[in-house]
């Protein structure tokens, strides 16, 4: 994995170099994923904007999280656009992790996919906020430079949106699963950062790090459900408003052009 080491975020990577179905790898410095960006240092901002070329931040956090956290360092950088697309139902919770503490939400997650309620939770994004999910992919597709997708931990909401973008671009399913699973390498650091935050500390203090475990089987199940329930990622996106032009732009953005 192409990890990007920053002072103020711990789960950041470039999604270039992933294999696609026709053998062409994804392009570097086109799509990045990250955890919370509130603690970015000036050196981090320089690395992301000047060195890598980030021009769009796709923020998947809830409106409640955004209000509590306030402006982030990238918000004031000229030439960087923030696109806010909250994909989690606005239930007043601060993170994906505590959603299972809400009994009604937990029951819905389990009923969607009893074998893996986390997969059921991810399917809930598609049911509850399809417009925001599609809008997030549209923002990636239309970004002038690199698009940086993030939430709080950078594994659940970010994991699903990134998986959809990569799948739409033709990345092999196993590579999508492997990318998702890579966040497991940073779980302890992710939890430590969240517990330092006044926004997320209350949600995480009573949760062991094990609650943040990243299981590759969860993403594999999610991708399988996209096929069996919806006829595939591309079909679901098209049926929920992603145009043919948007899809073409997304694919062109994330893939290396074929040599002539």
Secondary structure by P-SEA (a helix, b strand, c coil): cbbbbbcccccccccccccccccccccccccccccccccccaaaaaaaccccccccccccccaaaaaaaccccccccccbbbbbbbccccccccccccccccaaaaaaaaaaccccaaaaaaaaaaaccaaaaaaaaaaaaacccbbbbbcccccaaaaaaaaaaaaaacccaaaaaaaaacccccaaaaaaaaaacccccccccccccccccccaaaaaaaaaaaaaccccaaaaaaaacccaaaaaaaaaaacccccc
